[in-house]
């Protein structure tokens, strides 16, 4: 299993009204081998600031075991060299087989404090599986990643890829969706 570039995406929902549409789209992308959700947290903060958290992932058990093995090997390698890598790989595979992959675990995430009361957020650790061949071709050509990021719809107007009206609509949708 080749691991593609991994991205953490944090999405906010002012007035959550989930009907399974987001999960269905992630599953569709998974089925087309475009992306995989390595781990995800859905966090709801009620009006008193109390949290409700749910873990999500769309890795198969086989993929979770292999990824758990690789993560465990990296941790073990860092702690105790080659011997630690072997032990870490075994431990990671066993944990993933029993519990799945929980990269987020019980760790505190700074962004959770930023979620307003009576709203929700999704933290998604997304693997861009489609990018594996491109990344490998870039590496073979001697290239490397310097930076990356999403471009604001408003910036697309300056280079002629969107009209001002389209950009305004997209920008409004991205930054005020659900705020009533």
Secondary structure, DSSP 4 states (H G I P E B T S, - for coil): ----EEEEEEEEETT----SHHHHHHHHHHHTTS-EEEEEEEEEE-TT--EEEEEE----HHHHHHHHHHHHHHHHHHHHHHHHHHHHHHHHHHHHHHH---SSTT---HHHHHSPTTEEEEEEEEEEGGGHHHHHHHHHTT-------PPPHHHHHHTTSS-HHHHHHHHHHHHHTT--
